[in-house]
Amino acid sequence: MNNNKNSGFTLLELLLVIGITTTMAVVSFQDKMLETEQAQARRLGMELFQYNSAVQNYLAHQSGHANPSSLQGTFTGVNWLKSTSCGGTADKEWLSCNFLAHSNGKTSFGRLSFTTEIKYDPAAGLSGRTVMDKLSLGSGTSRQDRADLSGLAALVASGAYAVSEDGKAVTAQDSTVAYCPDTAGTSPINAVCQSDKGSIVMLSRNLSAADRWLRVDHGNAMQNVLEFRTGDPTPSSQSDIKAIDSVSRQIRNVARIYNLGSGNSNGESDNLYLGKKHGDAAKAMVTLPNNAVVVDADQEVLGKLVVAASIDARGDISTKGNLRSDGDASIGKNMTVAGTTKSVGDLITDSNLGVGKNAVISGKTTSIGDIQGQANLNIAKDGVFGGKVTAQNINAKGDISSNTLNIAGGGRFGGDIYAPKLIDSNDNNYLIDPNGWSNLNAINANSINANSINSNAINSNDVSSNTITSRGRLTANEFIDLKGVAGEGGGCWPNGVLGRTAIGEILSCQSGIWKKAGGMDKASLSGNGSTTLPSGLIIQWGTTGARGNGATACYNFPFPNAVFFVNVTTVGRAHAGANGHDYIGWKNNSCFSFTSEPESGGTQWFAIGF
């Protein structure tokens, strides 16, 4: 009889397999948990980097603050770096509104809080020190501090910062992120950790010498030439310099490039020089000593060139196209134009004006020297000549104005003749002066209109004159019909003249103001009103909807002579920080400019003049 051994696993073997499998599963699970925790720690490091970078940007921006010591304080959470538009307290968005919004301002991993202390030292400037809560995982009695994950997060957060070449890492960085172990000992890291053990501590400072980038907070420590090279780092010839790739030497997306301005400490001018590589000669030739941009090379403008002020050229101005001027064109020396010259405004030259073809000038033409034209000279408006004008024929569709006009033959004028006097060539004692005294032997006319007539007797049914002066009394056998209509309270001259209102009330000119005879002061009692005192003083007041910086308002009516005083007041200051900075800019007899708080109630004004 044969004894056969049973096939299969014994119970002991099965238990051994199950034990090994369970152990491997536990090890694998622990490995996966550690991998997950490390990934979360790296994410924590990126959140720490974002927060500390925001603190660093805040310090850099505030480095030029007039009173940096006022920024000192302790801030908890992240809202002090967020804009007021999303519930923060900052006037600028240093942190995104979405940063840790899902976790109420605490870190995604470990729910750690931020506590930042801002300090100011006159020697070292502003600094910010942030202490994080300890990173602990687990629950109840099994909860434990995780120094390994805290160190990994600090390492990730500090990986984006560079270390300066001068000094140790802890003291030379603009930003330092470190895990402070809960152990005793002396280490350079103690300068950052101080008494905070077992926590992540971040230090931010405004150190321009340790920054790799060109800074925009006026904190650059560099005092040297900024030079771009993509070819030979040490070019030895002109060909080596030309071989440098120009595409890689561009400055793009720049908002403003400006000159040094006042306070240059190196003794040179405050100008900004653009152009040649070696432009020292330009510094001796420049005529603008300060706050100018000097180009010491040729310029080519492919688009439109708009100049708000004048263009002063020491050399020639050449153009292949037309030379157009919408305003006045003033030329100190000769102007020679081979083509057409068109000017909408005045054309003024102190010397000769030579035009090879037609000259079409819509405004005045003033020339101290000769004007030579090979073809016709067509002047659409006035032509003013300082010397003689000699021509066979002058065809003028408009006026001819001259100090002396000698016409050898007859003269026919289809329009008006303007002259100060007309003098009889046979006897100079007889003359006509429209603006003064005239002497005529006899006048035979149906009607005579004159400012003044001196005669022994005038016998006429109707005398029309601007002024009639009587050496004695003026007697009327009937009524006096006053044609002069004026408004009460308006300006007048001279004192004593009489007039009337539109409804027939008698007015007299008193102290430069039209007033009713025996009447009281004129007043308009309303929100926008005025009053006129017997002395002639005029007071006006009103309310305007204009407000803000550089607003303009006008009086209820213009002051006839002058304005003594204007004041403005903002109606209903309701905004926080309203400080009453209401003040007047310019003023004239009709209007004024002012600056007031931007309240919806408008601005009240008060003016005195006469």
C-alpha positions as CSV (number, residue, x, y, z in Angstrom):
1,M,0.0,0.0,0.0
2,N,1.5,3.4,-1.1
3,N,1.1,6.5,1.1
4,N,0.5,9.6,-1.2
5,K,1.3,13.1,0.2
6,N,-1.6,15.6,0.0
7,S,-1.1,18.4,-2.5
8,G,-1.8,22.2,-1.6
9,F,-0.7,24.7,1.1
10,T,-0.7,24.0,4.8
11,L,-2.3,26.4,7.2
12,L,1.1,27.7,8.3
13,E,2.1,28.5,4.8
14,L,-1.2,30.4,4.2
15,L,-0.7,32.4,7.4
16,L,2.9,33.3,6.3
17,V,1.7,34.5,2.9
18,I,-1.1,36.6,4.4
19,G,1.4,38.2,6.9
20,I,3.9,39.1,4.1
21,T,1.1,40.5,2.0
22,T,-0.3,42.6,4.8
23,T,3.1,43.9,5.7
24,M,3.7,45.0,2.1
25,A,0.3,46.6,1.9
26,V,1.0,48.6,5.1
27,V,4.4,49.7,3.8
28,S,2.9,50.7,0.5
29,F,0.1,52.6,2.2
30,Q,2.5,54.4,4.4
31,D,4.6,55.3,1.4
32,K,1.6,56.6,-0.5
33,M,0.6,58.7,2.6
34,L,4.1,60.1,2.9
35,E,4.1,60.9,-0.9
36,T,0.7,62.6,-0.5
37,E,1.9,64.6,2.5
38,Q,5.1,65.7,0.7
39,A,3.0,66.9,-2.2
40,Q,0.8,68.9,0.2
41,A,3.9,70.3,1.8
42,R,5.2,71.4,-1.5
43,R,1.9,73.1,-2.2
44,L,2.2,74.7,1.3
45,G,5.7,76.0,0.2
46,M,4.2,77.7,-2.9
47,E,1.5,79.4,-0.8
48,L,4.2,80.6,1.6
49,F,6.2,81.9,-1.4
50,Q,3.2,83.8,-2.7
51,Y,2.5,85.4,0.6
52,N,6.1,86.4,1.3
53,S,6.5,87.8,-2.2
54,A,3.5,90.0,-1.6
55,V,5.1,91.2,1.7
56,Q,8.3,91.9,-0.2
57,N,6.5,93.9,-2.9
58,Y,4.7,95.8,-0.3
59,L,8.0,96.8,1.5
60,A,9.6,97.7,-1.9
61,H,6.6,100.0,-2.8
62,Q,6.6,101.6,0.7
63,S,10.3,102.2,0.7
64,G,9.7,105.8,-0.6
65,H,7.1,106.6,2.1
66,A,7.4,110.0,3.7
67,N,7.0,108.5,7.2
68,P,7.9,104.8,7.0
69,S,7.8,104.5,10.8
70,S,4.0,104.9,10.6
71,L,3.8,101.6,8.8
72,Q,5.0,99.6,11.7
73,G,2.6,97.1,13.3
74,T,1.5,93.4,13.6
75,F,-0.9,92.0,11.0
76,T,-2.8,88.7,11.3
77,G,-4.2,86.8,8.3
78,V,-3.9,87.8,4.7
79,N,-6.6,90.5,4.3
80,W,-4.2,93.3,5.0
81,L,-2.5,92.5,1.7
82,K,-5.8,92.2,-0.3
83,S,-7.6,95.0,-2.0
84,T,-10.6,96.7,-0.5
85,S,-12.6,95.6,-3.6
86,C,-12.7,92.1,-2.2
87,G,-13.0,92.6,1.5
88,G,-9.3,93.5,2.2
89,T,-7.9,96.6,3.8
90,A,-5.1,97.5,1.3
91,D,-5.5,100.3,-1.3
92,K,-3.6,98.1,-3.8
93,E,-3.9,94.4,-4.6
94,W,-0.7,92.9,-3.2
95,L,-2.3,89.4,-3.0
96,S,-4.9,88.1,-5.4
97,C,-8.5,88.1,-4.1
98,N,-8.6,84.4,-4.7
99,F,-5.6,83.6,-2.5
100,L,-6.7,81.1,0.2
101,A,-10.3,82.4,-0.1
102,H,-11.5,78.8,0.1
103,S,-9.9,78.3,3.5
104,N,-10.7,81.6,5.2
105,G,-7.1,82.9,4.8
106,K,-5.4,79.9,6.2
107,T,-3.1,77.5,4.3
108,S,-4.6,74.6,2.4
109,F,-2.4,72.1,4.2
110,G,-2.5,72.2,8.0
111,R,-4.7,75.3,8.1
112,L,-1.8,77.5,9.3
113,S,-2.3,81.2,10.1
114,F,0.0,84.1,9.1
115,T,1.2,86.6,11.6
116,T,3.4,89.4,10.2
117,E,5.3,92.1,12.1
118,I,6.4,95.2,10.1
119,K,9.4,97.1,11.5
120,Y,11.4,100.2,10.4
121,D,15.0,100.9,11.1
122,P,16.5,104.1,9.7
123,A,19.7,102.3,8.9
124,A,18.2,99.1,7.5
125,G,14.9,100.3,6.2
126,L,11.6,98.4,6.3
127,S,11.4,94.7,7.2
128,G,8.7,92.2,7.6
129,R,8.9,89.0,9.8
130,T,6.1,86.4,9.4
131,V,5.7,83.5,11.9
132,M,3.5,80.5,10.9
133,D,1.6,78.2,13.2
134,K,3.3,74.9,13.9
135,L,2.4,72.2,11.4
136,S,0.8,69.3,13.4
137,L,-1.1,66.3,11.9
138,G,-3.3,63.7,13.5
139,S,-5.9,64.0,16.2
140,G,-6.2,63.7,19.9
141,T,-3.3,62.1,21.7
142,S,-1.8,60.9,18.4
143,R,-1.4,64.5,17.0
144,Q,2.3,65.3,16.4
145,D,4.4,68.1,15.0
146,R,5.8,67.4,11.5
147,A,9.2,69.0,11.3
148,D,10.0,67.0,8.1
149,L,7.1,68.5,6.2
150,S,7.7,72.0,7.6
151,G,11.3,71.8,6.4
152,L,10.2,70.7,3.0
153,A,7.7,73.5,2.7
154,A,10.3,76.1,3.8
155,L,12.8,74.7,1.3
156,V,10.3,74.9,-1.6
157,A,9.3,78.5,-0.6
158,S,12.9,79.7,-0.4
159,G,13.9,78.0,-3.7
160,A,12.8,81.1,-5.8
161,Y,15.0,83.6,-4.0
162,A,18.6,84.4,-4.9
163,V,21.5,84.9,-2.5
164,S,23.8,87.9,-2.8
165,E,27.5,87.3,-3.3
166,D,28.4,89.5,-0.3
167,G,27.6,88.0,3.1
168,K,26.0,84.8,4.3
169,A,22.7,83.5,2.9
170,V,20.7,84.4,6.0
171,T,21.9,88.0,6.0
172,A,22.2,88.7,2.3
173,Q,18.8,87.8,0.9
174,D,15.9,90.2,0.3
175,S,13.7,87.3,1.5
176,T,14.4,84.3,3.8
177,V,12.1,81.4,4.5
178,A,13.4,78.9,7.1
179,Y,12.1,76.2,9.4
180,C,13.2,76.8,12.9
181,P,13.8,73.4,14.6
182,D,12.8,73.0,18.2
183,T,16.3,72.3,19.4
184,A,19.0,74.1,21.3
185,G,22.1,75.3,19.5
186,T,23.8,78.3,17.8
187,S,23.3,78.8,14.1
188,P,23.1,81.8,11.7
189,I,19.4,80.9,11.3
190,N,18.8,82.1,14.8
191,A,18.8,85.6,13.5
192,V,15.6,84.7,11.7
193,C,14.1,82.3,14.2
194,Q,14.7,84.2,17.4
195,S,12.5,82.6,20.0
196,D,10.1,80.9,17.6
197,K,10.9,77.2,17.6
198,G,9.2,74.5,15.6
199,S,7.6,77.0,13.2
200,I,8.2,78.3,9.7
201,V,9.6,81.9,9.8
202,M,9.8,84.2,6.8
203,L,11.8,87.4,6.7
204,S,11.4,90.1,4.0
205,R,13.6,93.1,3.6
206,N,14.1,95.9,1.1
207,L,17.7,95.2,0.1
208,S,18.4,96.6,-3.4
209,A,21.9,95.2,-3.4
210,A,20.6,91.7,-3.2
211,D,18.0,92.0,-5.9
212,R,18.9,90.4,-9.3
213,W,16.4,92.5,-11.2
214,L,16.2,96.2,-12.2
215,R,14.0,97.6,-9.5
216,V,11.2,100.1,-10.0
217,D,10.9,101.4,-6.4
218,H,13.8,103.8,-6.7
219,G,15.9,101.4,-4.7
220,N,18.6,100.4,-7.2
221,A,22.0,100.2,-5.7
222,M,23.7,100.0,-9.2
223,Q,25.7,103.0,-10.3
224,N,27.0,101.9,-13.7
225,V,26.2,101.6,-17.4
226,L,23.4,99.2,-18.4
227,E,24.7,97.4,-21.5
228,F,23.1,94.7,-23.6
229,R,25.3,92.3,-25.6
230,T,24.5,89.0,-27.3
231,G,27.6,88.6,-29.4
232,D,31.2,88.7,-28.3
233,P,31.2,89.7,-24.6
234,T,34.4,91.7,-25.2
235,P,34.2,93.1,-28.7
236,S,37.6,94.4,-30.0
237,S,36.6,96.0,-33.3
238,Q,33.7,97.8,-34.9
239,S,32.8,94.7,-36.8
240,D,32.4,92.8,-33.6
241,I,30.0,95.4,-32.3
242,K,27.9,95.4,-35.5
243,A,27.6,91.6,-35.3
244,I,25.6,91.9,-32.1
245,D,22.0,90.9,-32.6
246,S,19.9,94.0,-32.5
247,V,16.7,92.1,-31.9
248,S,17.9,91.0,-28.5
249,R,18.8,94.5,-27.4
250,Q,15.2,95.9,-27.4
251,I,13.5,97.5,-24.4
252,R,9.8,96.7,-24.7
253,N,6.6,97.6,-23.0
254,V,8.1,100.7,-21.3
255,A,5.7,103.3,-19.9
256,R,8.1,106.2,-19.6
257,I,11.8,107.1,-20.1
258,Y,12.7,110.4,-18.5
259,N,15.7,112.5,-17.7
260,L,17.4,112.8,-14.3
261,G,15.7,116.0,-13.3
262,S,16.9,118.2,-10.5
263,G,19.4,116.9,-7.9
264,N,21.9,115.2,-10.1
265,S,24.9,114.5,-7.9
266,N,27.6,113.9,-10.5
267,G,27.8,117.6,-11.5
268,E,26.6,117.1,-15.0
269,S,23.4,118.6,-16.6
270,D,20.0,117.0,-16.0
271,N,19.4,116.3,-19.7
272,L,18.7,112.9,-21.3
273,Y,21.0,112.2,-24.3
274,L,19.9,109.8,-27.1
275,G,21.9,109.0,-30.1
276,K,25.6,108.3,-30.8
277,K,27.7,105.9,-28.8
278,H,30.2,108.6,-27.9
279,G,28.3,111.9,-27.6
280,D,30.4,113.9,-25.3
281,A,30.6,116.7,-27.9
282,A,26.9,117.1,-27.7
283,K,27.1,118.2,-24.1
284,A,29.2,121.3,-25.1
285,M,26.8,122.1,-28.1
286,V,23.5,121.8,-26.3
287,T,21.6,125.1,-25.7
288,L,19.0,123.7,-23.2
289,P,20.8,123.3,-19.9
290,N,18.3,121.4,-17.8
291,N,15.4,118.9,-18.1
292,A,15.6,118.3,-21.8
293,V,15.9,115.3,-24.1
294,V,18.9,115.9,-26.5
295,V,19.2,113.7,-29.7
296,D,22.7,114.0,-31.0
297,A,22.1,111.9,-34.1
298,D,19.9,112.0,-37.2
299,Q,16.2,111.3,-36.7
300,E,13.7,109.8,-39.1
301,V,10.0,110.0,-38.2
302,L,7.9,107.7,-40.3
303,G,4.6,108.9,-38.8
304,K,3.1,112.2,-37.9
305,L,5.2,114.6,-35.8
306,V,3.0,116.7,-33.4
307,V,4.8,119.5,-31.5
308,A,2.8,121.3,-28.8
309,A,5.2,124.2,-28.6
310,S,7.4,125.9,-31.1
311,I,10.1,124.3,-33.4
312,D,13.4,126.2,-33.4
313,A,15.8,125.1,-36.2
314,R,19.4,126.5,-36.5
315,G,19.7,124.9,-39.9
316,D,17.5,124.5,-42.9
317,I,14.0,122.9,-42.9
318,S,13.6,121.0,-46.1
319,T,10.4,119.3,-47.3
320,K,9.7,117.5,-50.5
321,G,6.0,118.1,-50.0
322,N,3.9,121.1,-49.3
323,L,4.7,123.3,-46.2
324,R,1.4,124.0,-44.5
325,S,0.7,126.2,-41.5
326,D,-2.7,126.3,-39.8
327,G,-1.5,129.2,-37.6
328,D,1.1,132.0,-37.9
329,A,4.4,131.2,-39.7
330,S,7.2,133.5,-38.5
331,I,10.5,133.4,-40.4
332,G,13.6,135.3,-39.1
333,K,15.5,135.3,-42.4
334,N,14.8,134.5,-46.1
335,M,12.2,132.0,-47.1
336,T,12.5,130.5,-50.6
337,V,9.8,128.1,-51.7
338,A,10.1,126.4,-55.1
339,G,6.5,125.0,-55.0
340,T,3.2,126.3,-53.7
341,T,3.1,128.1,-50.4
342,K,-0.2,127.8,-48.5
343,S,-0.9,129.4,-45.2
344,V,-4.2,129.5,-43.4
345,G,-2.9,131.9,-40.8
346,D,-0.5,134.9,-41.0
347,L,2.8,134.6,-42.8
348,I,5.5,136.8,-41.3
349,T,9.2,137.1,-42.5
350,D,11.8,139.5,-41.4
351,S,13.7,139.3,-44.7
352,N,12.9,138.5,-48.4
353,L,10.1,136.1,-49.3
354,G,10.8,134.4,-52.7
355,V,8.1,132.3,-54.2
356,G,8.8,130.4,-57.5
357,K,5.1,129.7,-58.1
358,N,1.8,130.8,-56.7
359,A,1.5,131.9,-53.1
360,V,-2.0,131.4,-51.6
361,I,-2.2,133.0,-48.2
362,S,-5.5,133.1,-46.3
363,G,-4.3,135.3,-43.5
364,K,-2.1,138.4,-43.3
365,T,1.2,138.7,-45.1
366,T,3.8,140.8,-43.3
367,S,7.2,141.4,-44.7
368,I,9.9,143.8,-43.7
369,G,11.9,143.0,-46.9
370,D,11.0,142.5,-50.5
371,I,8.4,140.1,-51.8
372,Q,9.3,138.9,-55.2
373,G,7.0,136.8,-57.3
374,Q,7.7,135.5,-60.8
375,A,4.0,134.9,-61.3
376,N,0.8,136.4,-59.9
377,L,0.6,137.3,-56.2
378,N,-2.9,136.4,-54.9
379,I,-3.7,137.5,-51.4
380,A,-7.1,136.3,-50.2
381,K,-7.1,138.6,-47.1
382,D,-5.0,141.5,-45.8
383,G,-1.5,142.3,-47.1
384,V,0.7,144.5,-45.0
385,F,3.8,146.0,-46.6
386,G,6.4,148.1,-44.7
387,G,7.8,149.7,-47.9
388,K,6.6,150.9,-51.3
389,V,4.3,148.8,-53.6
390,T,5.0,149.5,-57.3
391,A,2.7,148.0,-59.9
392,Q,1.2,148.8,-63.2
393,N,-2.2,147.7,-62.1
394,I,-3.6,146.9,-58.7
395,N,-6.8,145.0,-58.7
396,A,-8.2,144.9,-55.2
397,K,-11.5,143.2,-54.4
398,G,-11.2,144.3,-50.8
399,D,-9.7,147.3,-48.9
400,I,-6.5,149.1,-49.7
401,S,-4.8,150.7,-46.7
402,S,-1.7,152.9,-47.1
403,N,0.1,155.8,-45.3
404,T,0.7,157.4,-48.7
405,L,-1.2,156.4,-51.9
406,N,0.1,158.2,-55.0
407,I,-2.0,157.6,-58.0
408,A,-0.7,159.3,-61.2
409,G,-4.0,158.8,-63.1
410,G,-7.6,158.5,-62.2
411,G,-8.8,156.3,-59.4
412,R,-11.9,154.3,-59.4
413,F,-13.0,152.5,-56.3
414,G,-15.8,150.0,-56.2
415,G,-15.7,149.8,-52.4
416,D,-14.8,151.9,-49.4
417,I,-11.9,154.3,-49.1
418,Y,-10.1,154.3,-45.7
419,A,-7.9,157.3,-44.9
420,P,-7.2,159.5,-41.8
421,K,-7.7,162.7,-43.8
422,L,-8.6,164.1,-47.2
423,I,-6.7,167.3,-47.9
424,D,-7.4,169.7,-50.8
425,S,-4.3,169.7,-53.0
426,N,-5.1,173.3,-54.2
427,D,-5.3,174.7,-50.7
428,N,-4.1,172.6,-47.7
429,N,-6.3,174.7,-45.3
430,Y,-9.4,172.8,-46.6
431,L,-9.6,169.3,-45.4
432,I,-11.9,166.5,-44.3
433,D,-10.9,164.6,-41.1
434,P,-13.7,162.1,-40.3
435,N,-12.3,161.5,-36.9
436,G,-11.3,165.1,-36.1
437,W,-11.8,168.7,-37.3
438,S,-12.8,169.4,-40.9
439,N,-12.8,172.7,-42.8
440,L,-15.0,173.2,-45.8
441,N,-16.0,176.3,-47.7
442,A,-19.6,175.2,-48.3
443,I,-21.7,172.1,-47.9
444,N,-24.8,171.4,-49.9
445,A,-26.4,168.2,-48.7
446,N,-29.8,166.8,-48.0
447,S,-28.5,165.4,-44.7
448,I,-25.4,165.9,-42.5
449,N,-24.3,163.4,-39.8
450,A,-21.3,164.6,-37.8
451,N,-19.8,164.0,-34.4
452,S,-19.3,167.8,-33.9
453,I,-20.4,170.8,-35.9
454,N,-19.2,174.3,-35.0
455,S,-21.4,176.9,-36.6
456,N,-22.9,180.3,-35.8
457,A,-26.3,179.1,-36.7
458,I,-28.0,175.9,-37.7
459,N,-31.4,176.0,-39.3
460,S,-32.6,172.5,-39.9
461,N,-35.7,170.4,-39.4
462,D,-33.6,167.5,-38.3
463,V,-30.1,167.5,-36.8
464,S,-28.4,164.1,-36.4
465,S,-25.1,163.9,-34.5
466,N,-23.2,161.6,-32.2
467,T,-22.5,164.5,-29.8
468,I,-24.2,168.0,-29.5
469,T,-22.5,170.4,-27.1
470,S,-24.2,173.5,-26.0
471,R,-22.2,176.3,-24.2
472,G,-25.4,177.5,-22.5
473,R,-28.7,176.0,-21.6
474,L,-30.4,173.4,-23.7
475,T,-34.1,174.4,-24.1
476,A,-36.8,172.2,-25.6
477,N,-40.2,173.7,-26.4
478,E,-41.6,170.2,-26.3
479,F,-40.6,166.8,-24.9
480,I,-37.1,165.2,-24.6
481,D,-37.1,161.8,-26.3
482,L,-34.3,159.7,-24.8
483,K,-33.3,156.9,-27.2
484,G,-30.6,155.4,-25.0
485,V,-31.9,152.2,-23.3
486,A,-29.8,150.7,-20.5
487,G,-30.3,148.1,-17.7
488,E,-30.4,149.2,-14.1
489,G,-27.3,148.0,-12.3
490,G,-25.2,147.8,-15.5
491,G,-21.9,149.7,-16.1
492,C,-21.9,153.2,-17.6
493,W,-19.6,156.2,-18.3
494,P,-19.3,159.1,-17.7
495,N,-21.1,159.9,-14.5
496,G,-24.1,162.2,-15.0
497,V,-25.4,160.9,-18.4
498,L,-29.1,160.1,-18.6
499,G,-30.8,157.1,-20.1
500,R,-33.9,155.1,-19.7
501,T,-35.0,151.5,-19.1
502,A,-37.0,149.5,-21.7
503,I,-40.2,150.6,-20.0
504,G,-39.3,154.3,-19.8
505,E,-37.9,154.7,-16.3
506,I,-35.3,157.5,-16.1
507,L,-31.7,156.2,-15.3
508,S,-28.6,158.3,-14.4
509,C,-25.0,157.2,-14.4
510,Q,-23.8,157.2,-10.7
511,S,-20.3,156.0,-9.8
512,G,-20.2,154.0,-13.0
513,I,-23.5,152.2,-12.4
514,W,-26.9,152.9,-14.0
515,K,-29.4,153.8,-11.2
516,K,-32.9,155.1,-11.1
517,A,-33.2,158.7,-10.0
518,G,-33.7,158.5,-6.2
519,G,-34.1,154.7,-6.3
520,M,-32.7,152.2,-3.9
521,D,-30.0,149.6,-4.5
522,K,-30.7,147.0,-7.1
523,A,-30.9,143.5,-5.7
524,S,-31.9,140.0,-7.0
525,L,-32.8,137.9,-4.0
526,S,-32.5,134.3,-5.1
527,G,-30.2,131.3,-4.9
528,N,-28.2,132.8,-7.8
529,G,-28.6,136.5,-7.1
530,S,-26.8,139.8,-6.7
531,T,-27.1,143.2,-5.1
532,T,-25.6,146.6,-6.1
533,L,-24.7,149.1,-3.4
534,P,-25.0,152.9,-3.7
535,S,-21.2,153.1,-3.9
536,G,-21.3,150.9,-7.1
537,L,-20.0,147.8,-5.3
538,I,-21.6,144.6,-6.8
539,I,-22.0,141.4,-4.8
540,Q,-23.0,138.2,-6.6
541,W,-23.6,134.7,-5.3
542,G,-24.8,131.3,-6.6
543,T,-24.4,127.5,-6.7
544,T,-22.8,125.5,-9.5
545,G,-22.9,121.8,-10.2
546,A,-19.2,121.9,-11.3
547,R,-16.8,120.4,-8.8
548,G,-13.5,118.7,-8.6
549,N,-10.0,119.7,-9.8
550,G,-9.8,122.6,-12.3
551,A,-13.6,123.2,-12.5
552,T,-15.0,126.4,-14.1
553,A,-18.0,128.5,-13.2
554,C,-19.3,131.9,-14.4
555,Y,-21.0,134.8,-12.5
556,N,-24.7,135.6,-13.0
557,F,-23.6,138.5,-15.1
558,P,-20.1,140.0,-15.9
559,F,-18.6,142.6,-13.6
560,P,-18.4,145.8,-15.6
561,N,-15.0,146.9,-14.3
562,A,-13.1,144.5,-12.0
563,V,-13.4,141.5,-9.6
564,F,-12.0,142.0,-6.1
565,F,-12.8,138.7,-4.3
566,V,-14.1,135.2,-5.1
567,N,-14.6,132.3,-2.7
568,V,-16.0,128.7,-3.1
569,T,-17.4,126.2,-0.5
570,T,-18.3,122.5,-1.1
571,V,-21.9,121.7,-0.3
572,G,-22.3,118.8,2.2
573,R,-19.0,117.1,2.7
574,A,-20.0,113.4,3.3
575,H,-16.9,111.5,2.1
576,A,-14.4,110.3,4.6
577,G,-11.2,112.3,4.5
578,A,-12.8,115.5,3.2
579,N,-10.4,118.2,4.3
580,G,-11.9,121.4,3.0
581,H,-9.2,122.1,0.3
582,D,-11.4,124.5,-1.7
583,Y,-9.5,127.1,-3.5
584,I,-9.6,129.5,-6.5
585,G,-7.4,129.2,-9.5
586,W,-7.8,132.0,-12.1
587,K,-10.5,134.7,-12.3
588,N,-11.7,137.4,-14.7
589,N,-14.7,139.7,-15.0
590,S,-16.9,136.8,-16.3
591,C,-15.7,133.5,-14.9
592,F,-13.3,131.7,-12.5
593,S,-11.7,128.3,-12.0
594,F,-11.6,126.4,-8.7
595,T,-10.8,123.1,-7.0
596,S,-13.3,121.6,-4.5
597,E,-14.3,118.2,-3.0
598,P,-16.2,116.0,-5.5
599,E,-19.5,116.1,-3.5
600,S,-22.8,115.6,-5.3
601,G,-24.3,118.7,-3.7
602,G,-22.2,121.0,-5.9
603,T,-20.2,124.1,-5.0
604,Q,-21.4,127.5,-3.6
605,W,-19.6,130.7,-4.7
606,F,-19.4,134.3,-3.6
607,A,-17.9,137.2,-5.5
608,I,-17.4,141.0,-5.0
609,G,-16.5,143.6,-7.7
610,F,-17.8,146.7,-9.4
